[in-house]
Amino acid sequence: MPTLKRFGSVSVRMYADDHRPPVQISDMSVIAGEAPPGGIAEALGWTREHREMLTLKWAELNERG
């Protein structure tokens, strides 16, 4: 999956069938790993504004048929 959005050194990416996401989409809380410094506040703001699109994309990429 290509990068959905880039903020300086921080990228918002989504991979199909890879593993559980490091961020809980419903509330944007970090559930695995650490957020890199720089750009994270802007990236989290963007993800909050695009939560519905991210939720739909996650379901699309991870549906099991």
mmCIF file of the N, C-alpha and C atoms, coordinates in Angstrom:
data_MODEL
# 
_entry.id   MODEL 
# 
loop_
_atom_site.group_PDB 
_atom_site.id 
_atom_site.type_symbol 
_atom_site.label_atom_id 
_atom_site.label_alt_id 
_atom_site.label_comp_id 
_atom_site.label_asym_id 
_atom_site.label_entity_id 
_atom_site.label_seq_id 
_atom_site.pdbx_PDB_ins_code 
_atom_site.Cartn_x 
_atom_site.Cartn_y 
_atom_site.Cartn_z 
_atom_site.occupancy 
_atom_site.B_iso_or_equiv 
_atom_site.pdbx_formal_charge 
_atom_site.auth_seq_id 
_atom_site.auth_comp_id 
_atom_site.auth_asym_id 
_atom_site.auth_atom_id 
_atom_site.pdbx_PDB_model_num 
ATOM 1   N N  . MET A 1 1  ? 0.841   -1.170  0.000  1.00 0.00 ? 1  MET A N  1 
ATOM 2   C CA . MET A 1 1  ? 0.000   0.000   0.000  1.00 0.00 ? 1  MET A CA 1 
ATOM 3   C C  . MET A 1 1  ? 0.887   1.233   0.000  1.00 0.00 ? 1  MET A C  1 
ATOM 4   N N  . PRO A 1 2  ? 0.620   2.147   -0.862 1.00 0.00 ? 2  PRO A N  1 
ATOM 5   C CA . PRO A 1 2  ? 1.416   3.367   -0.867 1.00 0.00 ? 2  PRO A CA 1 
ATOM 6   C C  . PRO A 1 2  ? 1.144   4.223   0.372  1.00 0.00 ? 2  PRO A C  1 
ATOM 7   N N  . THR A 1 3  ? 2.003   5.181   0.554  1.00 0.00 ? 3  THR A N  1 
ATOM 8   C CA . THR A 1 3  ? 1.831   6.125   1.651  1.00 0.00 ? 3  THR A CA 1 
ATOM 9   C C  . THR A 1 3  ? 0.546   6.915   1.425  1.00 0.00 ? 3  THR A C  1 
ATOM 10  N N  . LEU A 1 4  ? -0.288  7.001   2.451  1.00 0.00 ? 4  LEU A N  1 
ATOM 11  C CA . LEU A 1 4  ? -1.538  7.750   2.354  1.00 0.00 ? 4  LEU A CA 1 
ATOM 12  C C  . LEU A 1 4  ? -1.301  9.247   2.522  1.00 0.00 ? 4  LEU A C  1 
ATOM 13  N N  . LYS A 1 5  ? -0.364  9.608   3.385  1.00 0.00 ? 5  LYS A N  1 
ATOM 14  C CA . LYS A 1 5  ? -0.062  11.016  3.647  1.00 0.00 ? 5  LYS A CA 1 
ATOM 15  C C  . LYS A 1 5  ? 1.310   11.088  4.296  1.00 0.00 ? 5  LYS A C  1 
ATOM 16  N N  . ARG A 1 6  ? 2.039   12.174  4.012  1.00 0.00 ? 6  ARG A N  1 
ATOM 17  C CA . ARG A 1 6  ? 3.383   12.356  4.570  1.00 0.00 ? 6  ARG A CA 1 
ATOM 18  C C  . ARG A 1 6  ? 3.458   13.713  5.255  1.00 0.00 ? 6  ARG A C  1 
ATOM 19  N N  . PHE A 1 7  ? 4.063   13.732  6.441  1.00 0.00 ? 7  PHE A N  1 
ATOM 20  C CA . PHE A 1 7  ? 4.272   14.941  7.226  1.00 0.00 ? 7  PHE A CA 1 
ATOM 21  C C  . PHE A 1 7  ? 5.736   14.987  7.630  1.00 0.00 ? 7  PHE A C  1 
ATOM 22  N N  . GLY A 1 8  ? 6.576   15.616  6.853  1.00 0.00 ? 8  GLY A N  1 
ATOM 23  C CA . GLY A 1 8  ? 8.005   15.640  7.152  1.00 0.00 ? 8  GLY A CA 1 
ATOM 24  C C  . GLY A 1 8  ? 8.558   14.231  7.193  1.00 0.00 ? 8  GLY A C  1 
ATOM 25  N N  . SER A 1 9  ? 9.048   13.811  8.351  1.00 0.00 ? 9  SER A N  1 
ATOM 26  C CA . SER A 1 9  ? 9.624   12.471  8.494  1.00 0.00 ? 9  SER A CA 1 
ATOM 27  C C  . SER A 1 9  ? 8.595   11.422  8.892  1.00 0.00 ? 9  SER A C  1 
ATOM 28  N N  . VAL A 1 10 ? 7.346   11.817  9.047  1.00 0.00 ? 10 VAL A N  1 
ATOM 29  C CA . VAL A 1 10 ? 6.285   10.901  9.479  1.00 0.00 ? 10 VAL A CA 1 
ATOM 30  C C  . VAL A 1 10 ? 5.381   10.575  8.294  1.00 0.00 ? 10 VAL A C  1 
ATOM 31  N N  . SER A 1 11 ? 5.139   9.284   8.069  1.00 0.00 ? 11 SER A N  1 
ATOM 32  C CA . SER A 1 11 ? 4.256   8.836   6.996  1.00 0.00 ? 11 SER A CA 1 
ATOM 33  C C  . SER A 1 11 ? 3.088   8.057   7.574  1.00 0.00 ? 11 SER A C  1 
ATOM 34  N N  . VAL A 1 12 ? 1.924   8.244   6.971  1.00 0.00 ? 12 VAL A N  1 
ATOM 35  C CA . VAL A 1 12 ? 0.756   7.441   7.319  1.00 0.00 ? 12 VAL A CA 1 
ATOM 36  C C  . VAL A 1 12 ? 0.642   6.396   6.217  1.00 0.00 ? 12 VAL A C  1 
ATOM 37  N N  . ARG A 1 13 ? 0.844   5.126   6.601  1.00 0.00 ? 13 ARG A N  1 
ATOM 38  C CA . ARG A 1 13 ? 0.807   4.019   5.645  1.00 0.00 ? 13 ARG A CA 1 
ATOM 39  C C  . ARG A 1 13 ? -0.125  2.940   6.151  1.00 0.00 ? 13 ARG A C  1 
ATOM 40  N N  . MET A 1 14 ? -0.614  2.122   5.227  1.00 0.00 ? 14 MET A N  1 
ATOM 41  C CA . MET A 1 14 ? -1.482  1.026   5.616  1.00 0.00 ? 14 MET A CA 1 
ATOM 42  C C  . MET A 1 14 ? -1.138  -0.179  4.746  1.00 0.00 ? 14 MET A C  1 
ATOM 43  N N  . TYR A 1 15 ? -0.881  -1.299  5.385  1.00 0.00 ? 15 TYR A N  1 
ATOM 44  C CA . TYR A 1 15 ? -0.497  -2.516  4.676  1.00 0.00 ? 15 TYR A CA 1 
ATOM 45  C C  . TYR A 1 15 ? -1.593  -3.571  4.816  1.00 0.00 ? 15 TYR A C  1 
ATOM 46  N N  . ALA A 1 16 ? -1.872  -4.270  3.738  1.00 0.00 ? 16 ALA A N  1 
ATOM 47  C CA . ALA A 1 16 ? -2.888  -5.319  3.741  1.00 0.00 ? 16 ALA A CA 1 
ATOM 48  C C  . ALA A 1 16 ? -2.365  -6.581  4.411  1.00 0.00 ? 16 ALA A C  1 
ATOM 49  N N  . ASP A 1 17 ? -3.190  -7.153  5.274  1.00 0.00 ? 17 ASP A N  1 
ATOM 50  C CA . ASP A 1 17 ? -2.913  -8.451  5.898  1.00 0.00 ? 17 ASP A CA 1 
ATOM 51  C C  . ASP A 1 17 ? -1.513  -8.549  6.506  1.00 0.00 ? 17 ASP A C  1 
ATOM 52  N N  . ASP A 1 18 ? -0.999  -7.464  7.051  1.00 0.00 ? 18 ASP A N  1 
ATOM 53  C CA . ASP A 1 18 ? 0.350   -7.462  7.606  1.00 0.00 ? 18 ASP A CA 1 
ATOM 54  C C  . ASP A 1 18 ? 0.317   -7.825  9.088  1.00 0.00 ? 18 ASP A C  1 
ATOM 55  N N  . HIS A 1 19 ? -0.284  -7.019  9.907  1.00 0.00 ? 19 HIS A N  1 
ATOM 56  C CA . HIS A 1 19 ? -0.412  -7.260  11.342 1.00 0.00 ? 19 HIS A CA 1 
ATOM 57  C C  . HIS A 1 19 ? -1.386  -6.238  11.898 1.00 0.00 ? 19 HIS A C  1 
ATOM 58  N N  . ARG A 1 20 ? -1.683  -6.360  13.169 1.00 0.00 ? 20 ARG A N  1 
ATOM 59  C CA . ARG A 1 20 ? -2.574  -5.387  13.779 1.00 0.00 ? 20 ARG A CA 1 
ATOM 60  C C  . ARG A 1 20 ? -1.947  -3.993  13.666 1.00 0.00 ? 20 ARG A C  1 
ATOM 61  N N  . PRO A 1 21 ? -2.779  -2.970  13.516 1.00 0.00 ? 21 PRO A N  1 
ATOM 62  C CA . PRO A 1 21 ? -2.222  -1.627  13.353 1.00 0.00 ? 21 PRO A CA 1 
ATOM 63  C C  . PRO A 1 21 ? -1.546  -1.130  14.629 1.00 0.00 ? 21 PRO A C  1 
ATOM 64  N N  . PRO A 1 22 ? -0.504  -0.296  14.505 1.00 0.00 ? 22 PRO A N  1 
ATOM 65  C CA . PRO A 1 22 ? 0.161   0.245   15.687 1.00 0.00 ? 22 PRO A CA 1 
ATOM 66  C C  . PRO A 1 22 ? -0.629  1.369   16.344 1.00 0.00 ? 22 PRO A C  1 
ATOM 67  N N  . VAL A 1 23 ? -1.675  1.849   15.641 1.00 0.00 ? 23 VAL A N  1 
ATOM 68  C CA . VAL A 1 23 ? -2.528  2.911   16.174 1.00 0.00 ? 23 VAL A CA 1 
ATOM 69  C C  . VAL A 1 23 ? -3.978  2.455   16.091 1.00 0.00 ? 23 VAL A C  1 
ATOM 70  N N  . GLN A 1 24 ? -4.712  2.647   17.177 1.00 0.00 ? 24 GLN A N  1 
ATOM 71  C CA . GLN A 1 24 ? -6.141  2.331   17.205 1.00 0.00 ? 24 GLN A CA 1 
ATOM 72  C C  . GLN A 1 24 ? -6.870  3.420   16.418 1.00 0.00 ? 24 GLN A C  1 
ATOM 73  N N  . ILE A 1 25 ? -7.484  3.069   15.294 1.00 0.00 ? 25 ILE A N  1 
ATOM 74  C CA . ILE A 1 25 ? -8.111  4.055   14.419 1.00 0.00 ? 25 ILE A CA 1 
ATOM 75  C C  . ILE A 1 25 ? -9.243  4.795   15.129 1.00 0.00 ? 25 ILE A C  1 
ATOM 76  N N  . SER A 1 26 ? -9.978  4.134   15.986 1.00 0.00 ? 26 SER A N  1 
ATOM 77  C CA . SER A 1 26 ? -11.137 4.770   16.623 1.00 0.00 ? 26 SER A CA 1 
ATOM 78  C C  . SER A 1 26 ? -10.775 5.972   17.478 1.00 0.00 ? 26 SER A C  1 
ATOM 79  N N  . ASP A 1 27 ? -9.611  5.954   18.137 1.00 0.00 ? 27 ASP A N  1 
ATOM 80  C CA . ASP A 1 27 ? -9.244  7.096   18.989 1.00 0.00 ? 27 ASP A CA 1 
ATOM 81  C C  . ASP A 1 27 ? -7.803  7.582   18.755 1.00 0.00 ? 27 ASP A C  1 
ATOM 82  N N  . MET A 1 28 ? -7.128  7.035   17.776 1.00 0.00 ? 28 MET A N  1 
ATOM 83  C CA . MET A 1 28 ? -5.766  7.411   17.401 1.00 0.00 ? 28 MET A CA 1 
ATOM 84  C C  . MET A 1 28 ? -4.754  7.232   18.526 1.00 0.00 ? 28 MET A C  1 
ATOM 85  N N  . SER A 1 29 ? -4.998  6.286   19.405 1.00 0.00 ? 29 SER A N  1 
ATOM 86  C CA . SER A 1 29 ? -4.032  5.999   20.464 1.00 0.00 ? 29 SER A CA 1 
ATOM 87  C C  . SER A 1 29 ? -2.993  5.002   19.945 1.00 0.00 ? 29 SER A C  1 
ATOM 88  N N  . VAL A 1 30 ? -1.748  5.200   20.332 1.00 0.00 ? 30 VAL A N  1 
ATOM 89  C CA . VAL A 1 30 ? -0.652  4.310   19.930 1.00 0.00 ? 30 VAL A CA 1 
ATOM 90  C C  . VAL A 1 30 ? -0.769  3.039   20.764 1.00 0.00 ? 30 VAL A C  1 
ATOM 91  N N  . ILE A 1 31 ? -0.893  1.872   20.107 1.00 0.00 ? 31 ILE A N  1 
ATOM 92  C CA . ILE A 1 31 ? -1.048  0.604   20.821 1.00 0.00 ? 31 ILE A CA 1 
ATOM 93  C C  . ILE A 1 31 ? 0.156   -0.316  20.649 1.00 0.00 ? 31 ILE A C  1 
ATOM 94  N N  . ALA A 1 32 ? 1.085   0.047   19.771 1.00 0.00 ? 32 ALA A N  1 
ATOM 95  C CA . ALA A 1 32 ? 2.293   -0.759  19.575 1.00 0.00 ? 32 ALA A CA 1 
ATOM 96  C C  . ALA A 1 32 ? 3.397   0.133   19.036 1.00 0.00 ? 32 ALA A C  1 
ATOM 97  N N  . GLY A 1 33 ? 4.587   -0.077  19.519 1.00 0.00 ? 33 GLY A N  1 
ATOM 98  C CA . GLY A 1 33 ? 5.717   0.702   19.048 1.00 0.00 ? 33 GLY A CA 1 
ATOM 99  C C  . GLY A 1 33 ? 5.719   2.106   19.604 1.00 0.00 ? 33 GLY A C  1 
ATOM 100 N N  . GLU A 1 34 ? 6.519   2.947   18.989 1.00 0.00 ? 34 GLU A N  1 
ATOM 101 C CA . GLU A 1 34 ? 6.640   4.331   19.418 1.00 0.00 ? 34 GLU A CA 1 
ATOM 102 C C  . GLU A 1 34 ? 6.477   5.247   18.221 1.00 0.00 ? 34 GLU A C  1 
ATOM 103 N N  . ALA A 1 35 ? 5.899   6.392   18.451 1.00 0.00 ? 35 ALA A N  1 
ATOM 104 C CA . ALA A 1 35 ? 5.763   7.377   17.392 1.00 0.00 ? 35 ALA A CA 1 
ATOM 105 C C  . ALA A 1 35 ? 7.079   8.128   17.245 1.00 0.00 ? 35 ALA A C  1 
ATOM 106 N N  . PRO A 1 36 ? 7.563   8.283   16.023 1.00 0.00 ? 36 PRO A N  1 
ATOM 107 C CA . PRO A 1 36 ? 8.810   9.010   15.822 1.00 0.00 ? 36 PRO A CA 1 
ATOM 108 C C  . PRO A 1 36 ? 8.626   10.492  16.126 1.00 0.00 ? 36 PRO A C  1 
ATOM 109 N N  . PRO A 1 37 ? 9.689   11.170  16.525 1.00 0.00 ? 37 PRO A N  1 
ATOM 110 C CA . PRO A 1 37 ? 9.578   12.603  16.799 1.00 0.00 ? 37 PRO A CA 1 
ATOM 111 C C  . PRO A 1 37 ? 9.392   13.397  15.508 1.00 0.00 ? 37 PRO A C  1 
ATOM 112 N N  . GLY A 1 38 ? 8.791   14.538  15.615 1.00 0.00 ? 38 GLY A N  1 
ATOM 113 C CA . GLY A 1 38 ? 8.636   15.421  14.457 1.00 0.00 ? 38 GLY A CA 1 
ATOM 114 C C  . GLY A 1 38 ? 7.479   15.032  13.571 1.00 0.00 ? 38 GLY A C  1 
ATOM 115 N N  . GLY A 1 39 ? 6.512   15.895  13.456 1.00 0.00 ? 39 GLY A N  1 
ATOM 116 C CA . GLY A 1 39 ? 5.402   15.668  12.540 1.00 0.00 ? 39 GLY A CA 1 
ATOM 117 C C  . GLY A 1 39 ? 4.276   14.829  13.093 1.00 0.00 ? 39 GLY A C  1 
ATOM 118 N N  . ILE A 1 40 ? 4.467   14.216  14.256 1.00 0.00 ? 40 ILE A N  1 
ATOM 119 C CA . ILE A 1 40 ? 3.452   13.294  14.759 1.00 0.00 ? 40 ILE A CA 1 
ATOM 120 C C  . ILE A 1 40 ? 2.160   14.010  15.124 1.00 0.00 ? 40 ILE A C  1 
ATOM 121 N N  . ALA A 1 41 ? 2.220   15.204  15.687 1.00 0.00 ? 41 ALA A N  1 
ATOM 122 C CA . ALA A 1 41 ? 1.004   15.933  16.051 1.00 0.00 ? 41 ALA A CA 1 
ATOM 123 C C  . ALA A 1 41 ? 0.198   16.263  14.799 1.00 0.00 ? 41 ALA A C  1 
ATOM 124 N N  . GLU A 1 42 ? 0.876   16.717  13.761 1.00 0.00 ? 42 GLU A N  1 
ATOM 125 C CA . GLU A 1 42 ? 0.194   17.031  12.503 1.00 0.00 ? 42 GLU A CA 1 
ATOM 126 C C  . GLU A 1 42 ? -0.400  15.767  11.880 1.00 0.00 ? 42 GLU A C  1 
ATOM 127 N N  . ALA A 1 43 ? 0.342   14.677  11.910 1.00 0.00 ? 43 ALA A N  1 
ATOM 128 C CA . ALA A 1 43 ? -0.146  13.415  11.350 1.00 0.00 ? 43 ALA A CA 1 
ATOM 129 C C  . ALA A 1 43 ? -1.365  12.911  12.109 1.00 0.00 ? 43 ALA A C  1 
ATOM 130 N N  . LEU A 1 44 ? -1.323  12.972  13.443 1.00 0.00 ? 44 LEU A N  1 
ATOM 131 C CA . LEU A 1 44 ? -2.472  12.520  14.228 1.00 0.00 ? 44 LEU A CA 1 
ATOM 132 C C  . LEU A 1 44 ? -3.681  13.417  14.001 1.00 0.00 ? 44 LEU A C  1 
ATOM 133 N N  . GLY A 1 45 ? -3.463  14.702  13.827 1.00 0.00 ? 45 GLY A N  1 
ATOM 134 C CA . GLY A 1 45 ? -4.568  15.601  13.496 1.00 0.00 ? 45 GLY A CA 1 
ATOM 135 C C  . GLY A 1 45 ? -5.201  15.215  12.171 1.00 0.00 ? 45 GLY A C  1 
ATOM 136 N N  . TRP A 1 46 ? -4.381  14.927  11.176 1.00 0.00 ? 46 TRP A N  1 
ATOM 137 C CA . TRP A 1 46 ? -4.893  14.522  9.875  1.00 0.00 ? 46 TRP A CA 1 
ATOM 138 C C  . TRP A 1 46 ? -5.670  13.214  9.979  1.00 0.00 ? 46 TRP A C  1 
ATOM 139 N N  . THR A 1 47 ? -5.125  12.254  10.728 1.00 0.00 ? 47 THR A N  1 
ATOM 140 C CA . THR A 1 47 ? -5.804  10.961  10.840 1.00 0.00 ? 47 THR A CA 1 
ATOM 141 C C  . THR A 1 47 ? -7.140  11.108  11.570 1.00 0.00 ? 47 THR A C  1 
ATOM 142 N N  . ARG A 1 48 ? -7.208  11.998  12.559 1.00 0.00 ? 48 ARG A N  1 
ATOM 143 C CA . ARG A 1 48 ? -8.489  12.237  13.243 1.00 0.00 ? 48 ARG A CA 1 
ATOM 144 C C  . ARG A 1 48 ? -9.527  12.779  12.262 1.00 0.00 ? 48 ARG A C  1 
ATOM 145 N N  . GLU A 1 49 ? -9.106  13.691  11.399 1.00 0.00 ? 49 GLU A N  1 
ATOM 146 C CA . GLU A 1 49 ? -10.013 14.275  10.408 1.00 0.00 ? 49 GLU A CA 1 
ATOM 147 C C  . GLU A 1 49 ? -10.433 13.266  9.340  1.00 0.00 ? 49 GLU A C  1 
ATOM 148 N N  . HIS A 1 50 ? -9.623  12.247  9.107  1.00 0.00 ? 50 HIS A N  1 
ATOM 149 C CA . HIS A 1 50 ? -9.884  11.258  8.055  1.00 0.00 ? 50 HIS A CA 1 
ATOM 150 C C  . HIS A 1 50 ? -10.154 9.868   8.623  1.00 0.00 ? 50 HIS A C  1 
ATOM 151 N N  . ARG A 1 51 ? -10.622 9.814   9.849  1.00 0.00 ? 51 ARG A N  1 
ATOM 152 C CA . ARG A 1 51 ? -10.854 8.541   10.541 1.00 0.00 ? 51 ARG A CA 1 
ATOM 153 C C  . ARG A 1 51 ? -11.785 7.623   9.754  1.00 0.00 ? 51 ARG A C  1 
ATOM 154 N N  . GLU A 1 52 ? -12.875 8.156   9.207  1.00 0.00 ? 52 GLU A N  1 
ATOM 155 C CA . GLU A 1 52 ? -13.833 7.315   8.472  1.00 0.00 ? 52 GLU A CA 1 
ATOM 156 C C  . GLU A 1 52 ? -13.177 6.677   7.255  1.00 0.00 ? 52 GLU A C  1 
ATOM 157 N N  . MET A 1 53 ? -12.428 7.456   6.481  1.00 0.00 ? 53 MET A N  1 
ATOM 158 C CA . MET A 1 53 ? -11.747 6.922   5.306  1.00 0.00 ? 53 MET A CA 1 
ATOM 159 C C  . MET A 1 53 ? -10.740 5.852   5.713  1.00 0.00 ? 53 MET A C  1 
ATOM 160 N N  . LEU A 1 54 ? -9.993  6.088   6.790  1.00 0.00 ? 54 LEU A N  1 
ATOM 161 C CA . LEU A 1 54 ? -9.003  5.122   7.260  1.00 0.00 ? 54 LEU A CA 1 
ATOM 162 C C  . LEU A 1 54 ? -9.663  3.829   7.725  1.00 0.00 ? 54 LEU A C  1 
ATOM 163 N N  . THR A 1 55 ? -10.788 3.934   8.409  1.00 0.00 ? 55 THR A N  1 
ATOM 164 C CA . THR A 1 55 ? -11.518 2.748   8.858  1.00 0.00 ? 55 THR A CA 1 
ATOM 165 C C  . THR A 1 55 ? -12.005 1.928   7.669  1.00 0.00 ? 55 THR A C  1 
ATOM 166 N N  . LEU A 1 56 ? -12.550 2.598   6.663  1.00 0.00 ? 56 LEU A N  1 
ATOM 167 C CA . LEU A 1 56 ? -13.027 1.896   5.462  1.00 0.00 ? 56 LEU A CA 1 
ATOM 168 C C  . LEU A 1 56 ? -11.869 1.254   4.699  1.00 0.00 ? 56 LEU A C  1 
ATOM 169 N N  . LYS A 1 57 ? -10.758 1.968   4.582  1.00 0.00 ? 57 LYS A N  1 
ATOM 170 C CA . LYS A 1 57 ? -9.588  1.428   3.864  1.00 0.00 ? 57 LYS A CA 1 
ATOM 171 C C  . LYS A 1 57 ? -9.028  0.215   4.602  1.00 0.00 ? 57 LYS A C  1 
ATOM 172 N N  . TRP A 1 58 ? -8.979  0.288   5.943  1.00 0.00 ? 58 TRP A N  1 
ATOM 173 C CA . TRP A 1 58 ? -8.486  -0.848  6.733  1.00 0.00 ? 58 TRP A CA 1 
ATOM 174 C C  . TRP A 1 58 ? -9.361  -2.080  6.491  1.00 0.00 ? 58 TRP A C  1 
ATOM 175 N N  . ALA A 1 59 ? -10.677 -1.890  6.520  1.00 0.00 ? 59 ALA A N  1 
ATOM 176 C CA . ALA A 1 59 ? -11.604 -3.009  6.287  1.00 0.00 ? 59 ALA A CA 1 
ATOM 177 C C  . ALA A 1 59 ? -11.425 -3.571  4.890  1.00 0.00 ? 59 ALA A C  1 
ATOM 178 N N  . GLU A 1 60 ? -11.272 -2.700  3.896  1.00 0.00 ? 60 GLU A N  1 
ATOM 179 C CA . GLU A 1 60 ? -11.083 -3.134  2.517  1.00 0.00 ? 60 GLU A CA 1 
ATOM 180 C C  . GLU A 1 60 ? -9.805  -3.945  2.350  1.00 0.00 ? 60 GLU A C  1 
ATOM 181 N N  . LEU A 1 61 ? -8.722  -3.477  2.923  1.00 0.00 ? 61 LEU A N  1 
ATOM 182 C CA . LEU A 1 61 ? -7.428  -4.149  2.760  1.00 0.00 ? 61 LEU A CA 1 
ATOM 183 C C  . LEU A 1 61 ? -7.309  -5.434  3.567  1.00 0.00 ? 61 LEU A C  1 
ATOM 184 N N  . ASN A 1 62 ? -8.121  -5.572  4.599  1.00 0.00 ? 62 ASN A N  1 
ATOM 185 C CA . ASN A 1 62 ? -7.980  -6.719  5.489  1.00 0.00 ? 62 ASN A CA 1 
ATOM 186 C C  . ASN A 1 62 ? -9.186  -7.660  5.484  1.00 0.00 ? 62 ASN A C  1 
ATOM 187 N N  . GLU A 1 63 ? -10.063 -7.507  4.496  1.00 0.00 ? 63 GLU A N  1 
ATOM 188 C CA . GLU A 1 63 ? -11.193 -8.425  4.439  1.00 0.00 ? 63 GLU A CA 1 
ATOM 189 C C  . GLU A 1 63 ? -10.711 -9.801  4.003  1.00 0.00 ? 63 GLU A C  1 
ATOM 190 N N  . ARG A 1 64 ? -11.261 -10.769 4.604  1.00 0.00 ? 64 ARG A N  1 
ATOM 191 C CA . ARG A 1 64 ? -10.898 -12.165 4.283  1.00 0.00 ? 64 ARG A CA 1 
ATOM 192 C C  . ARG A 1 64 ? -12.064 -12.777 3.522  1.00 0.00 ? 64 ARG A C  1 
ATOM 193 N N  . GLY A 1 65 ? -11.786 -13.256 2.324  1.00 0.00 ? 65 GLY A N  1 
ATOM 194 C CA . GLY A 1 65 ? -12.871 -13.763 1.492  1.00 0.00 ? 65 GLY A CA 1 
ATOM 195 C C  . GLY A 1 65 ? -12.964 -15.229 1.432  1.00 0.00 ? 65 GLY A C  1 
# 
